[in-house]
């Protein structure tokens, strides 16, 4: 196939003069065929041409065209802008983070708010806060530990969203620890054991809360990255880290307890209880959509489902932790 006939979502967005998120919505609604090459989404130029031809409808009015362009401008400038209630276009909410709690939350949002579509940005906490500051996501999740204050999330929100008032709402507390093979053959129990001769480590990517926890701990213990065999080898999720260790490609990795429960031949060594929060900009709290999301998080129905899957401490679920 000629590479020029295969387009990325960004290229389609540029061609149609719309946002990338609108391209994803067209794909999701089945109006624009797509396929994957590896992990990358592609759209044939011929299908884009067919979509354009199908839109050449003389019944379209100036008002209907302006609704679409208004939405595109709103999404490009501020993801928190509400779409007018008399149009037929759904509001998009983008939630960053990797925990399955966020997938469940997205489903609840779409079930309760029928005209709202949720999308997931599977990136780490640090990058999620960065994207929240730049209006690339609507809500960020975070589990970033600050060694200087021994506090989670609030110090990083203040640093990464300067001049932006935010509210932190708790989702859960999770145990972070080592993933080792059954029986813990290398007897790894604490941070300094990562420097043992013969121990091979697998790390998380930069920007993840787990990577920041490791780096903060190493700094406090005056341990150099160069002392850890495998420090520069990375995987991008708790499950992939656990799988890497289970297959014998590394002796130890770091992740949450929930990830260890989903992979065979893994033993979990608890190290630290972490706080996992949602971060919402205060300017969005007056928006009915965000008010409804907070009500969902605080609901008994949502709590009951999370209790059903297990692996979380939900004592503060829905509680406002801080305003930064």
Secondary structure, DSSP 8 states (H G I E B T S, - for coil): --GGGEE-HHHHHHHHTS-HHHHHHHHHTTSS--EEETTEEEEEHHHHHHHHHHT--TT--HHHHHHHHHHHHHHHH-TT----TTSS--EEEEEE---HHHHHHHHHHHHHSTTEEEEEE---HHHHHHHHHTTS-SEEEE--EETTTTEESHHHHHHHSTT--EEEEEEEEEEEEEEEETT-TT---SGGGGGSTT--EEEE-TTSHHHHHHHHHHHHTT--GGGSTTTT-EESSHHHHHHHHHTTS-SEEEEEHHHHHTSTTEEEEEEEEEEEEEEEEGGGTTSHHHHHHHHHHTSHHHHHHHHHH---B-TTTT-EEEE-
